[in-house]
Amino acid sequence: MWQVTAACLGVLVGVGCAQWANRFDAAWWLVLAMGIAVACIVVGQRWMLVGMVIAGGLLGLWRGSVAQHDITMYSNQFGQHVRLTGKVTEDPETNKRGELVLRLGAISDHGRSLGGELWVTTSNHPGLQRSDRVVIDGKLTEGFGSFAASIKKATIISVQREQPGDIALVIRNDFSAHVEQAVHGAAASLGIGYLLGEKQGLPEELVTALKVAGLTHIVVASGYNLTVLVRLARRLFEKVSKFLSMFTSALLIGGFMAVTGLSPSMTRAGLVSLLALWAWYYGRRFHPVCLLGLAGAITVLVNPSYEWGNLGWQLSFAAFAGVMIVAPLVHAYFFGEDKPHFVAQILIETIAAQIATLPIILFAFGQLSNVAPLANLLIVPAVPYAMLLVFVAGLGAYVLPQFATIIAWPAQIVLDAMIAIVNWCANLSWAQSTLQLQWWGVLLWYATLMGLCWYMWRVTKYRFHNSSIVE
């Protein structure tokens, strides 16, 4: 396990360094990395962990360099009008100017395949959906974050939508429409966000309130949604059959990922959940550091740009580390082996996740939610019940459409109450503060946090194998 962990951490370091040292795209670097890894496994000594880190680092440098080479294919065309073909990888969003924002992958230029992803804004085709293939025309400019390039105010030349197309998307949209028949107003959008991770229909004022209250994570498809689904499946089927429980959980994870789309945070959450579920089925558990490293390495090997600038990916991993590493240590340090009270557990996990993600948020946005612990304590415990009630409401709109509003009445009350609480928290005078953190502050923050975690671990002797996201 620790050999794999060392190699994965090396991959993460190597991919990160490939932004600056990107001349490792020759195939022999990959061969060298594999050779070192095999030698380390054969020897099997503890000191060979250093060799595994080196092997992983070379693998990461090679993969990152290949991705950097793909990105440089755009640089010669910056400032020029181009016509490119791409696939819409995530649900289109609308920005504050009313423009449609697209994320395009599988880019090609007159049949020549290009790497990376494009960030595109357009205003002439509001009917676009995820998985559509589009031909766009516009001025190519430099990218940002994880995007290799961008095109602002692009013109959509053509749209190709395969039939039957994205089946999961069709099912999601149809179910969302039935929920909206049963539940009314902003409550419908919030319920759909809980259940399906679809946040495009949320009113702008509610989106702002969720950000101020530190509750955006509950309407973004993430690990929390999957945790609810997995634990529900286990409680329903574990006494019947362990295999049935595992199979049902995996089916729910796969279905939820298909419905919500493979965003960076959803990819991380799904991969972590499936790995943890697989280990649980065989009576084992991943150490959180190993699980974190393995999921991170797999995702950046698939798409190195996640590590270079995708905030969703970075925040997702930071939050996971906060919940699975920081929170258990804090509880063990202050409460010992006593089982945490439900309220105490939510508070500890919320604060731990906020501590782990705060440096990234302050560096990127300069905004701090002071009310997040209170808001999460009031809202998060009710989210699983809200998800169930929204599902019942949507199902009722299918089966008994004439009574849909009556069936959805409990969901309407709960969701309206949650919106009222969110708005109350967001409108508090002390709800948000402004604080900008520089890069050195981020490094100092995480170095301090790692030091504190090491100290608490030394004092408590906490066994991380006791942690599991599927139990």
C-alpha positions in Angstrom: 0.0 0.0 0.0 2.7 2.5 0.9 4.7 1.7 -2.3 1.6 2.6 -4.3 1.1 5.7 -2.1 4.7 6.8 -2.6 4.4 6.4 -6.4 1.1 8.3 -6.5 2.5 11.2 -4.5 5.5 11.3 -6.9 3.0 11.4 -9.8 1.3 14.5 -8.3 4.7 16.2 -7.7 5.9 15.3 -11.2 2.7 16.6 -13.0 2.9 19.8 -11.0 6.5 20.4 -12.0 5.8 19.7 -15.6 4.4 23.2 -15.9 8.0 24.5 -15.8 10.1 21.4 -16.6 8.2 20.1 -19.7 10.9 18.5 -21.7 10.2 15.0 -20.5 7.8 13.9 -23.2 10.2 11.3 -24.8 8.9 7.7 -24.4 12.1 6.6 -22.7 11.3 8.6 -19.6 8.1 6.5 -19.3 10.2 3.3 -19.7 12.7 4.5 -17.1 9.8 5.2 -14.6 8.4 1.7 -15.1 11.8 0.1 -14.7 12.5 1.9 -11.4 9.0 1.0 -10.1 9.5 -2.7 -11.0 12.9 -2.8 -9.3 11.5 -1.2 -6.1 8.6 -3.7 -6.0 11.0 -6.6 -6.5 13.4 -5.4 -3.7 10.5 -4.6 -1.4 12.6 -2.8 1.2 11.2 0.2 3.1 13.9 2.5 1.9 12.8 1.7 -1.7 9.8 4.0 -1.0 12.2 6.8 -2.2 12.6 5.0 -5.4 8.8 4.7 -5.9 8.5 8.5 -5.3 11.2 9.0 -8.0 9.4 6.5 -10.4 6.1 8.3 -9.8 7.7 11.7 -10.3 9.2 10.6 -13.7 5.8 9.2 -14.8 4.2 12.5 -13.8 6.8 14.6 -15.6 6.3 12.5 -18.7 2.5 12.7 -18.6 2.6 16.4 -17.8 5.1 17.1 -20.6 2.9 15.4 -23.1 0.0 17.5 -22.0 2.1 20.7 -22.2 3.1 19.7 -25.7 -0.6 19.4 -26.7 -1.4 22.8 -25.2 1.5 24.5 -27.1 -0.3 23.5 -30.3 -2.7 26.4 -29.6 -0.1 29.1 -29.0 0.8 29.7 -32.7 -2.9 30.6 -33.3 -3.4 33.0 -30.4 -4.9 36.3 -31.7 -6.2 34.6 -34.9 -9.7 33.7 -35.9 -10.1 30.0 -35.9 -12.8 27.4 -36.6 -12.7 24.5 -34.3 -14.8 21.4 -33.5 -15.4 20.3 -29.9 -17.7 18.4 -27.6 -19.5 20.1 -24.7 -18.2 18.3 -21.7 -20.3 19.8 -18.9 -23.7 21.5 -18.5 -23.6 25.0 -20.1 -23.8 27.9 -17.7 -24.9 31.5 -18.0 -22.6 34.2 -16.8 -23.6 37.6 -15.4 -23.7 39.2 -18.9 -26.2 36.6 -20.0 -23.7 34.7 -22.2 -23.6 31.0 -22.5 -20.4 29.5 -21.1 -19.2 26.3 -22.6 -16.4 23.9 -21.7 -15.3 22.0 -24.8 -13.1 18.9 -25.0 -12.1 16.5 -27.8 -11.0 19.5 -29.8 -10.1 19.2 -33.5 -8.9 21.6 -36.1 -9.9 20.5 -39.6 -9.5 16.9 -38.6 -6.3 17.4 -36.6 -6.8 16.4 -33.0 -5.8 19.0 -30.3 -5.3 18.4 -26.6 -6.7 20.2 -23.6 -10.0 22.0 -23.1 -11.4 25.2 -24.4 -13.4 27.9 -22.4 -16.0 29.5 -24.8 -18.6 32.1 -24.4 -21.4 32.6 -26.9 -24.8 34.2 -27.1 -26.3 32.8 -30.3 -27.3 29.3 -29.3 -29.1 28.9 -25.9 -30.3 25.4 -26.6 -27.0 23.7 -26.2 -26.6 20.6 -24.0 -23.9 18.5 -22.6 -22.4 16.0 -25.1 -23.3 18.2 -28.1 -20.6 18.5 -30.8 -20.3 22.0 -32.0 -18.3 23.9 -34.6 -17.3 27.3 -33.3 -15.7 30.3 -34.9 -14.0 33.1 -33.1 -10.7 34.8 -32.0 -8.5 32.4 -30.1 -6.9 33.8 -26.9 -4.8 32.4 -24.1 -6.4 30.1 -21.6 -6.5 30.2 -17.8 -6.7 27.7 -15.0 -7.0 24.3 -16.6 -8.1 25.6 -20.0 -5.5 25.5 -22.8 -7.2 28.4 -24.7 -10.4 30.4 -24.7 -12.7 32.0 -27.3 -14.9 34.9 -26.2 -18.1 35.8 -28.0 -17.8 32.8 -30.3 -20.2 32.1 -33.1 -21.7 28.6 -33.2 -21.6 27.4 -36.8 -23.3 24.1 -36.3 -24.5 21.7 -33.6 -24.6 17.9 -33.9 -26.6 16.0 -31.4 -26.4 12.2 -31.8 -29.6 10.1 -31.3 -30.5 8.9 -28.8 -27.6 11.0 -27.5 -26.7 11.2 -23.8 -29.3 8.9 -22.3 -28.5 9.9 -18.7 -28.9 13.5 -19.5 -32.3 12.9 -21.1 -33.4 11.0 -18.0 -32.1 13.8 -15.7 -33.8 16.5 -17.7 -37.1 14.6 -17.8 -37.1 13.9 -14.1 -36.1 17.6 -13.4 -39.2 18.7 -15.4 -41.4 16.4 -13.3 -40.0 17.8 -10.1 -40.7 21.3 -11.3 -44.3 20.3 -11.9 -44.7 19.2 -8.3 -42.4 21.6 -6.4 -42.7 25.3 -7.2 -40.3 28.3 -7.2 -36.7 28.3 -6.0 -37.5 25.2 -3.9 -37.7 23.1 -7.1 -34.2 24.3 -8.3 -32.7 23.7 -4.8 -34.2 20.2 -4.7 -32.9 19.3 -8.1 -29.5 20.6 -7.0 -29.6 18.3 -4.0 -30.7 15.3 -5.8 -29.1 15.6 -9.2 -26.3 18.1 -8.7 -27.8 20.4 -11.3 -27.3 24.1 -10.2 -28.0 25.9 -13.5 -31.6 26.6 -12.6 -30.9 28.2 -9.3 -31.9 31.9 -9.0 -29.0 34.2 -8.9 -29.9 35.6 -5.4 -30.0 32.0 -4.0 -26.6 31.2 -5.6 -25.1 34.3 -3.9 -26.7 33.4 -0.6 -25.3 29.9 -0.8 -21.8 31.2 -1.5 -21.9 33.7 1.4 -23.2 30.9 3.8 -20.5 28.5 2.6 -23.1 26.0 1.4 -22.3 25.8 -2.3 -21.0 22.2 -1.9 -24.5 20.9 -1.1 -25.8 21.7 -4.6 -22.7 20.7 -6.5 -22.4 17.0 -7.5 -19.7 15.8 -5.1 -18.7 13.2 -2.6 -21.5 14.2 -0.2 -24.2 13.1 -2.6 -22.4 9.8 -3.2 -21.9 9.2 0.5 -25.7 9.5 1.0 -26.4 7.1 -1.8 -23.8 4.5 -0.8 -24.9 4.5 2.9 -28.5 4.2 1.9 -27.8 1.2 -0.3 -25.7 -0.5 2.4 -28.4 -0.1 5.0 -31.1 -1.5 2.6 -29.2 -4.5 1.3 -26.3 -5.4 3.6 -28.4 -7.8 5.7 -29.6 -9.4 2.5 -26.3 -9.8 0.7 -22.9 -8.1 0.9 -22.5 -8.5 -2.8 -26.0 -7.0 -3.5 -25.1 -4.1 -1.2 -21.8 -3.5 -3.1 -23.4 -4.0 -6.5 -26.3 -1.6 -5.8 -23.9 1.0 -4.3 -21.7 0.8 -7.4 -24.7 1.0 -9.7 -25.9 4.1 -7.9 -22.5 5.7 -8.1 -22.2 5.0 -11.8 -25.7 6.2 -12.5 -25.2 9.4 -10.5 -21.9 10.2 -12.3 -23.6 9.6 -15.7 -26.5 11.9 -14.8 -24.4 14.7 -13.4 -21.5 14.5 -15.8 -17.8 13.9 -15.2 -16.8 17.3 -13.7 -13.4 17.2 -11.9 -15.0 17.2 -8.5 -17.5 14.5 -9.5 -14.7 12.4 -11.1 -12.7 12.6 -7.8 -15.7 11.7 -5.7 -16.8 8.8 -7.8 -13.3 7.3 -8.0 -12.8 7.6 -4.2 -16.2 6.1 -3.5 -15.7 3.1 -5.9 -12.2 2.4 -4.5 -13.4 2.6 -0.9 -16.4 0.4 -1.8 -14.2 -2.2 -3.5 -11.9 -2.4 -0.4 -14.9 -2.7 1.9 -16.3 -5.6 0.0 -13.1 -7.6 0.6 -13.0 -6.7 4.2 -10.3 -4.0 4.0 -10.0 -0.3 4.2 -7.8 2.3 2.5 -5.7 4.5 4.5 -7.0 8.0 3.7 -3.6 9.2 2.5 -3.3 6.3 0.2 -6.9 6.8 -1.1 -6.2 10.5 -1.6 -3.0 9.9 -3.4 -4.3 7.1 -5.6 -7.4 9.1 -6.7 -5.3 12.2 -7.3 -2.7 10.3 -9.4 -5.3 8.6 -11.5 -7.2 11.8 -12.3 -4.1 13.9 -13.2 -2.7 11.1 -15.4 -6.0 11.3 -17.3 -6.0 15.1 -17.3 -2.9 16.9 -15.9 -4.6 20.3 -16.3 -6.7 19.5 -13.2 -3.7 19.9 -11.0 -2.5 23.0 -12.8 -5.5 25.2 -12.3 -8.8 23.5 -11.9 -10.3 25.0 -8.6 -13.1 22.4 -8.5 -10.5 19.5 -8.5 -8.3 21.3 -5.9 -11.1 22.2 -3.6 -12.6 18.7 -3.9 -9.4 17.0 -2.8 -8.8 19.6 -0.1 -12.3 19.1 1.4 -11.8 15.3 1.2 -8.5 15.6 3.1 -10.2 17.8 5.7 -13.0 15.3 6.3 -11.0 12.1 6.2 -7.7 13.2 7.8 -8.1 16.5 9.8 -11.6 15.8 11.3 -10.8 12.3 12.8 -7.6 13.7 14.3 -9.4 16.6 15.9 -12.0 14.3 17.3 -9.5 11.8 18.7 -7.4 14.7 20.2 -10.3 16.4 22.0 -12.8 13.5 22.6 -10.6 10.3 22.6 -12.4 7.1 21.7 -15.9 8.3 22.5 -18.2 8.1 19.6 -18.9 11.6 18.3 -22.4 13.1 18.8 -24.2 13.8 15.5 -24.0 17.5 16.0 -20.4 17.5 17.1 -19.5 15.3 14.1 -21.1 17.7 11.6 -19.4 20.7 13.3 -16.0 19.0 13.3 -16.2 17.8 9.7 -17.5 21.2 8.5 -14.8 23.2 10.3 -12.1 20.7 9.1 -13.2 20.9 5.5 -13.3 24.7 5.7 -9.8 24.8 7.2 -8.5 22.6 4.5 -10.1 24.5 1.6 -9.8 28.0 3.0 -6.3 28.8 1.7 -7.3 28.0 -1.9 -10.5 30.0 -1.5 -8.7 33.0 -0.1 -6.0 32.8 -2.7 -8.5 32.6 -5.6 -11.4 34.7 -4.4 -10.4 36.6 -1.2 -13.7 35.8 0.5 -14.2 34.1 3.9 -17.6 32.7 5.0 -17.8 33.3 8.8 -21.2 31.8 9.1 -20.3 28.5 7.3 -20.2 26.3 10.5 -23.6 27.5 11.7 -25.2 27.3 8.2 -23.8 23.7 7.7 -25.0 22.7 11.1 -28.5 23.9 10.3 -28.8 22.6 6.7 -26.6 19.6 6.2 -28.4 17.1 8.5 -31.7 17.7 6.6 -30.2 17.3 3.1 -30.6 13.4 2.9 -34.3 13.8 3.9 -34.8 16.6 1.4 -33.2 14.4 -1.3 -35.7 11.6 -0.4 -38.7 13.9 -0.4 -37.7 15.5 -3.8 -37.3 12.0 -5.3 -40.8 11.0 -4.0 -42.2 14.3 -5.4 -40.7 13.6 -8.9 -41.9 10.0 -8.8 -45.4 11.2 -7.8 -45.5 13.6 -10.8 -44.9 10.5 -13.0 -47.4 8.2 -11.4 -50.2 10.6 -10.2 -49.7 13.9 -12.0 -53.0 15.2 -10.8 -51.9 14.9 -7.2 -48.3 15.9 -7.7 -48.5 19.1 -5.7 -50.1 17.3 -2.7 -47.4 14.5 -2.8 -44.7 17.2 -3.0 -46.1 19.2 -0.1 -43.6 17.8 2.5 -40.7 18.5 0.1 -42.0 22.0 -0.6 -42.1 22.8 3.1 -38.7 21.5 3.9 -37.0 23.2 0.9 -38.7 26.5 1.6 -37.6 26.3 5.2 -34.0 25.6 4.0 -34.0 28.6 1.7 -35.2 30.8 4.5 -32.4 29.6 6.7 -29.8 30.1 4.0 -31.0 33.6 3.3 -31.0 34.4 7.1 -27.5 33.2 7.5 -26.3 35.0 4.4 -27.9 38.3 5.5 -26.2 38.4 8.9 -23.9 41.4 9.1 -20.9 39.3 10.0 -21.5 36.5 7.5 -18.6 37.2 5.2 -15.1 38.8 5.4 -12.6 39.8 2.8 -9.1 38.5 3.1 -6.6 37.9 0.2 -3.9 35.3 0.7 -0.7 35.2 -1.3 0.9 32.0 -2.6 3.4 31.9 0.2 0.6 32.2 2.7 -1.1 29.2 1.2 2.2 27.2 1.6 2.6 28.4 5.1 -1.0 27.5 6.0 -0.7 23.9 4.7 2.7 23.5 6.3 1.2 24.5 9.6 -1.8 22.3 9.2 0.3 19.3 8.4 2.5 20.0 11.4 -0.6 20.2 13.6 -2.0 16.9 12.1 1.3 15.2 12.8 1.3 16.4 16.4 -2.3 15.2 17.0 -1.5 11.9 15.4 1.6 11.4 17.6 -0.4 12.2 20.7 -3.5 10.2 19.9 -2.0 7.3 18.0 -5.1 7.4 15.9 -5.5 4.5 13.4 -6.7 5.9 10.1 -7.8 2.5 9.0 -10.8 3.1 11.3 -12.0 5.7 8.8 -14.3 4.8 6.0 -16.5 6.8 3.7 -18.9 3.9 3.1 -19.7 3.1 6.7 
